[in-house]
Amino acid sequence: MSTMDHLECPLCLFLMSEPVTASCGHTFCRRCLGVYVPSKCPLCKERLKQRELKITGNNVLLIGVIEKCCPEETRVKCQIQEKLRSKDFAEALRIANDGLQSASVHDDQSLKLYRVEANCGLTRFTDALADLNYLCGLRPSWTEGFFRKGNVLQEMGQKTEALKQFHHCLRLQSEFAPAKSQIKKILESEGVEVPEEASVLHLVSEYLKEPPPITSLSGSQGPEGLIHPGGDAVESNGRREPYQGSKVKHDTGTECCLSLCQAVSFLPAAEEDEEMMMRKEDGHGKGGIIHSREAPLTVSDFECPLCIRLFFEPVTTPCGHTFCKNCLERSLDHNLRCPLCKQPLHEFFRARKYNPTVVLQDIVTDLFSQELTERKRIHETEIAELSNLTKDIPIFVCTVAYPGVPCPLHIFEPRYRLMMRRCMEIGTKKFGMCSYELGKGFADYGCILEILSLERLADGRSYVDTVGGSRFRVLKRSQRDGYHTADIEYLEDLKVDGSELESLQNLHDSVYQQAQDWYQRLIGRIREQVDRQHGSMPDREENIQASSNGPAWCWWLLSVLQLDPAYKTTVLSLTSLKDRLGHLRLVLEYFSQS
């Protein structure tokens, strides 16, 4: 598929005009969405919010790409749009006709569509209808085109013929609301009552004495070669057909819009249909230029404005600007505004639908496959580095954490938002926790925390439930993207046996009983607060050397006792259970006396 194929609107198959990227990542002409804003994306069926889609800005990057690929077409179309907006229809018509005669303008089909609008403004409906017949002949599944034909016929007073066009729209797209509305107006003007619960398609079929509509099933085939491909765009003679519904088999050279069944007839198409069909078949001339011309695009046209690298998972914001997904997320950690235009992105951030812009991904994949492969390799290398749990592990500088002890966190700083997101995305769900130490930034010893759950709030903050794991010693300090990192080595208790183990067991049992006595003496509000924040005291363990971190109750007790963080870190660093129990005995004696 060529670059220009990617730049066609999936709905009308014209070169995109004012491209709008929906939250699902698919892009359409604003003109197409202006006729009928669907409740679901026509391509991926994801639910769309119509109010948001109407206020979504044009895709700035795609507009630039289209202007670079088709400079003359873009210039002419801009001139026509300006004249149409100012209702100078005669001048718009003149520019469109000049463009159609110009050898440097290749997209004559889009210009014919603009000529339709200009002729309608001048009430030259016969000329408008001729162009619409021509365009609909090339696009037999183009719902909007048949809807426009119906409107023109209605303006000409041909209500029955208009009704047939609107009826055809519903055969192509059963929920096309504008056609339903026009059908109701025509039927009511003819004295036909239209109940609210009635099927408009069946009602108009009965009025026109049509056979019942053919049910659209994936892969099913109706009469006269009518094919229902299930809704997606398909290839036909090297060119895609629109997504909506059916595709009619026909012979090259026909001069009329073909009916989907014998009872529906359409008005003759423009005289140049036969010539245009032939040009479309062999891909030559203006009509086939989309398949024959390569776009003069470079890698620099697809660089993220934040990281200045080739886009990786490009995401388009509601204001129309595009960034790498990771770059945008990092920017929103600091400020909920677009990095370029500063438009507020609070709703966009709250929804967190960072779906890649499909058309940009496709263009980059086709044009710059080698560069994209290298970009992916760099990304995978970065992920591998982040996944290493001994080298450059992220360090959260806050408090002393302990093995097996829960540690709830409230994340609000941008650097720690980034840290949490990376831990979740790469799948480790782990990071180091150290207390602050003057002069070093953080202590020499800490504990790995594992994320159990993460609740994101609408303003970007999050509540994170974690639990302590292995202890570690810091070997080397560093930083990454604003937060601390460290190379570490893990700590394990030294095991003993024989008489040493017997002596250690006796010491353990003695200190455990001492701790339990202290815990039992806690009464009233203090006991409730300890149980609520730290849980009840763990039971005595049969094998005191089963865990590399020793008995769990030791760490529970350290987390409960109000001790200096530096002293707690010292106890955390000990790899001798005997030494740790000795410290706890002294502390319990002190608290018992006070």
N, C-alpha and C positions, 0 to 999 in steps of 0.2 A: 504494500500500500504506500502511495507517495505521500509527501508532506501535505500537499493540497487536499488529498482525501481526508486527512485528519482534521483539516480546517473547515470541513463541511458540517453544517448543523444536522444532527441526527433526525430532526423532525422534518425539515423541509428539503434537506440535501443541497441547499444553496451555500455559497461561501458565507461563513458566519458574519452577521452584521450585529454590532454591539453585543459581543458574546457575554453571557451571564453564566457563572458557575454555581450550580446548586450545592447544597450542603452534602449531598451524596458524592460529589466529585465530577459529575457529568456536566457538560457545557452545552448551551443552546443559544439561539438568537433571541435577543430581547423581543424582537417582532413576533416570534413564534409564541413565546410565553405571554406576550401581551394579548394575544387572541384568546388563549385559554390556559390558565394556570392549573396544571394537574395536581391532584391531591397526592399522587405517587409519581416517582420518577419513571418516565416511559421505558427506560432501559434496565434499571436495576430494581424497580418497584419499591424502593425505599420511600417511606412517607415524607412528604415535603410540607413545610409550613408556608402557606400561600402568602401570608402577610409579610414574612421575612423575605420571600423570594421576590416580591414586588419592589422592595426597597434595596435589594442587593445591587451593588455597583457593577459596572462593566469590568470584565477581566482585563486589566491594564496590560499585562504581559502579552496576552493573545492579540489584543488590538495592535500592539507594536509588531508582533510577528506577521500579522495579516498585512499591515501597511508595508512591511519590508518585502514580503513576497509579491504583493499586488499593489504597487504604489499608484499606478494610474487608475486602477479600478477604485481604490480607496479615495483618491482625490475626487473623482467624478461622483461617487456615491455621497461623499460629504457635501458636495455642492447641491446635489438633488435633495438630500435630507434637509438642508438649510432652507431651500426654496419651498419644500412641502410644509415645513414648520411655519413659515411665514405666509402660507397659502398662496404663494406665487406659482400656481399650477402650470401656467403657460410656459414660464421659464424652466420649471422642472422638466416639463415634457420636451422642451427644446434641448436641454442638456442630455437627457436620456437618449433622444434620437441621435444627437451628435456622437454620444458614446458608442451607440450601436454601430455607427458607421466608421468609428475609429479603429485602425488596425492595432493600436497599442492597448486597447481595452479588450480583454479576453472573456470576461464573465458576462456574456450577453444575457444569460437567463435572469440574473439578479436585476439587471437594468430593465428587462421587460416587466419585472414585478413592480419596480418603481414607476415604470410608465403606466401600469395599471392604476396606481394610486393617483397619478397626475391626471389621467383621462377621466377617472371617477370624479375628481375635483372639478373638472371642466364639463361634467355631465356628458362626456362622450362615451357612453356605456357600450356602444357597439364595438368601438376600438378596444376598450378595456376587456370586453368579453373575448375578443379574438386572441389577445395575448394570454388570457387565462386558459382558454381552450388549448393553446399551444403548450403552456407549461404543465397543465394537468395531463396532457397526452404523454409527456415525458415522465410524469410522476403519478401513476394511476392510484397510488395509495396516499397521496398528499391531502390529508384531511382539511388543512387550512385553505388549500387552493380551491377545493370544491365548495367550501364555505363562502369564500370570496365570490365564486361564480354565482352562488345562490343569492348573495346580497345584490350583485349587479343585476341579475334577472329580476329580482324584486323591485329594484329601482326602475326597471324598464316596464313594470306592470305585468310581467309574466309570472304570476304567482304559482301556477301549477309546475312550471319548469323549475322555479326556485325551490319549491317544495321537494322536487325530485333530487336536487343537489343536496339539500339539507338531510334528506333521507339517506342519501349515499354517504354523507359524513358519519351518520350513526351506524351504518353498516361497517365502516372502517374503524370507528372508535365509538363504542356504544355509550360512553359517558361524556361525550363531547357536549358540554353544557350550552355553549352559544348556539349550536344547531338546534338543540331541544327548545331553547327559548324562541328562536325564529319560527320553528314549526308551530308552536303553540299560538304565536301571534297570528300566523296565517290561517290556521284552522279556526281560531276564535273569530277572525274577521269574516270567515265564510259561514259562520253560524254553527260550527261544530263545537260541542261542549267537550272540554278536556279535563277529566277528573284528575285530582292531584295524584292519586295512586296508580293511574293508568300508565302502561308502558307506551311511551311516545313513539318508539320504533314500530310497535305493532299497530298503533293507532293510525299512523300515517301510511303504513302498508295497506291497511284496510281502506283508507280514504282513496289511495291511488290504485286500489284493486291490485295490489302487489301480492306475490306469494309471501309466506312467512319468512323472516330473516334466517339466513343460514348460520347455525351455531358455530362460532369460531373455536376450533379445537386444534391443538398443536399437531401438525402433520396431516390434518383432515383435508379432504378435497371435495369441493362442491361441483355444481354443473358448469359446463363450458370452461373447464380448466381452472376454475377459481381455487386458489390455494391459500390456506391460512397457516402461515409459518410459525405462529405462536408469538408474534409480537416483535421479535428482534429484527434489526436490519439484516438483509441478505444481499448476496452479490448477484447481479444480473448484467451479463455482457460487460463485465469488468467494472460495473458501477453499482453502488449500493442502492437498494430501495428503501424508502422511509420505514420507520419502525411499525407504524400503526397497522396492522391488519393485513390486507390482501395484496396479491401481486397477480396481474392478469397476463396470461400468455396471449401474444398477439403477433401478427405478421408485420414486418417492417414495411412502412409506406402507407399505413392506414391514415385516413385524414379525419378521424373523429375520436373523441374520448370514448373508450370502450366501456360497455355496460357490464355490471357484475352479474346481471341476469337479464333475460330477454325483455322483461317488462320495463326496465329502466333504460331510457334513451337519453343521450346527451346531445347538445348542439354541436355542429361541425367545428373542428379546430381551425386554427389559422392556416393559410395556404402554404406556409413554409414548413409545416409539420413533416412532410415527407422528406424534404431535404435535411431537416434537423435530425430526424430519426436516423438517416443514413450517416450523418456526421457523428452522431452519438455512437453508432455501431462500430465505426472504424477508428474513433478516437481522434479525428483530425478536425481542424478548424476551431472556431471559438468554442463550440460546445464541448469539445474534448480536451480543452487546454488543462483542465484540472488533472488529467492523467498524463499529460505529456511534458509538463514543465516542472523542474526541480527548484526548490526555494533556496535563495542565496543566504542561508542561515549559518551562523558560526556558534561555537560553544559559548562565547561571551553573551550571546542572546539569551542563554538559559542558565545564567549564574544567579545564585541566591544573593540578594543585596546585603545580607547580614554576614554570611561566611565567605562570600566571594568565591564560592566553589560551584561546580555543576550541581544542579538541583538533585537532591535525594529525597524522595517522597514529597514532591511539591504540594503545598496546601495553599488554597486561595481563600482569603478572608472576605467577609461580606462587603468590605469597601473596595475589593477588586485587586488587591495586591497579593503577590505570591512569594512564599518563603519555603525553605526546607522545614519539614515538620518539627524536627528537633530544635532548629533555630527559633522558630516561632514560639514553641513552648517555653524556651529559655527566656525569650523576650517578655512573654506574658507573666513569667514569674516575678518580674520587676515592675511591670506597668501594663495595665489592661487596656492598652491603646495600640493601634497599628504603628509599627516602628517607622513607617514612612509618612503617612498622612495624619497620624495622631487621632484618627477617628476612634471613639470608644468601642471596645469589643467585649463588653461585659456579657451580653447575651450569647455571643459566639463562644466565649470562654466557659460559660455556665453549661452549655450543651456539650462541649468537648467532642464535637464531631470533626476531628481533623482528618477527613478523608482526602487522599491524594487526588489532585486534578488529573483525570484520566487522559485527556487529550495531550497535556504537556508530557506526561509519562510516556505516552505512545510516540510522540515526536522525538523525544530524547532517545528512546530505545532504538528507533529506526535510523536516526541521523548520526548519533554519537555512541554507538554500541561499545566501542573500545574505551572511550572516556568514561562511560557509565560503569563498565566492568571494573575499571581502576577505582572509580569512586566507591563502588560497593566493597572492593577489597579493603580500601582504607577504613570504611565504616566497620567492616567485620573485624579488622585489626583493633580498632578502638574498643569494640564490644568485648573482644577477647582480653584486652588489657583490663577492662573494668570488671571482668568476671574472675580475675585472679584474686584469690582470697589470702595471699601472703605478700603480694607486691602492690604497692600503691592502693591499698584498700581505703575507702572513704572513712574519715574519722569525724564523728559528731562530738563536738566539745561541749559538755554540759555537766554531767554528774558521774558518780561512780556506779557502774552496773555490776551485777553479780550473776554467776552461772545459775540457771534455773529460776531466777527471780523475775517476775513481770516488770516491765519498765514502760509505762504509757508516756507518749510524747505528744506535744502540741507543736506542729510545724508551721512556722509563719515566715521565717527568713527566706529570701529567694534562693540563697545558696543551698539551703537544706531541702527546699522544694525540689530542686534539681537532683540532689543526692537521692532522695526517696524515689523519685520517678525513675532514675537510672537503675536503682536496686530492684525495682519491680519489673522494669522492661527487660533487663538482661537475665532475670530469673533467679539470681542468687538470693535476693531478699535479705541480704546481710550487710552489716556495716559495723565499724568499731565505735565504741563509746569510751571516752576518756574525760576525766575532770580537767579543768583549767589549771595551768601551772605557770606562774609568772616567769617570764624570760624564755620559756620553751614553747609556749603556746598551748601545750597540753602535756599531761603526765606521761611518764615512761611506761606505764602499765595500764591496761584497759581490758574490756570484755567485749566479745562479739555479740551483737544483738541481731536476732532474727525477727523479721516483720511477720506478725500473725494476721493482721488486718489493717487496712488503711481506708479511712473515710475522708473523702474530699469534700470541702465546703465550697459554696458558691463563689466566695471571694478569693479562693486560691489556697486558703489555709487547709490543714488536714489534721485529723486525729489518727495517731498511729499506735497500735498495740504491738509491743515487742516483748521478747523474753530473752534473758541472757543465755549465752552459750559458752564457748571456750574463752579462756583467759589468754592474753598475749603480752609480749614485751615489744616495745617499739625499737626498731633497729635504725630507721632513717625517716626523717620527716620531709614532707613535700606539700605541694598544693596543686589542685586541679580545678580550674573554672571557679575559683573563689572559695572552695572549701578545702579543709586539710585532708591530706592523705599520709599514709605511712607504710613502709616495709616492716613486716612484723615476723616474730616467731611465736609459736604457740607454747603455752606452759602446761605441764602435767605434774601431778603430785608424784613424788618418789615413793615407791612401794617398799615395804619392809616385810620381813618374815621371822619365824622362830620366836625367840624371846622378846625381840623388839616389837613384833606384832602384838604379842600378849600384853606387853607394857602399854602399847599405844591403845589397845582396846579398853584397858582399864581406865586410862586417862580420858578416853572418849566418853565412856559411860558416866564417869564422874562429872565431866563438864556438861554433858547433856542433861543430867539430873539437875545440875545447878541452873542451867538455862530454863528448864521446865518449871522449876520452883519460882524463878523470877517472873516467868510468863503468867503463872497461876496467881501471883500476888497483884497483877494488874487488875484494877476494878473499874467499874463504871464507864465513864466516857472515854478514858484512855484505852481500855481494853476494846471497846467498840471501834474506836478509830484505828487501832492496830489491825484488827480483824478485817475491817472494811478496806484498808489500803494495802495490806500485805498478806491477808489471809491468816489462817490459824497456823500454829507451829507444826512443821512437818514431823512425822513419826520417826522413831529411831530406826536406823537401817541395820540389817543383819551383817552385811559385808561392807565395812567402812572404806574399803579400797576398791570397790566395784567401779566407781566413777573416777575418771582422771582428775576431777575437780574436788573429790572428797565428798563427805556427807552434805546433803542439801540443807539441813537445818542450820549449819554454820553460816551459809550465805544469807539465809532468811534472817538470822539474828543480826548479822552485820547491817542488813538493809533497814532493820527496825530501830536499832540503836542510834541515837543522835551523837555521832562522832565526827571529828574533823576529817574532811575529805582526804587530806594527805595521809592520815593514819589508816583510813579505810583502804587507800591505794597500797599502802605498805603490806597490810594483811592480804590483800588480793594478790600481791606479787609472790607470796610465799609458796614454795613447792613442797614444803614439809608440813604434813597434817599435824604433826606433834607441835611444831612452832605455832601454827595457827590456833590450835586448841589452847596453848599457853597464853596467847594474847587474849583470847575470849575469856579465859578464867580470870585474868586480871581485871578485865573490863566489868565482868559480872560482879566481882567482889566490890569494885568501886561503886557500882550502881546499887548494890544491896546495902552498902553502908550509908549511902545518901538517900 
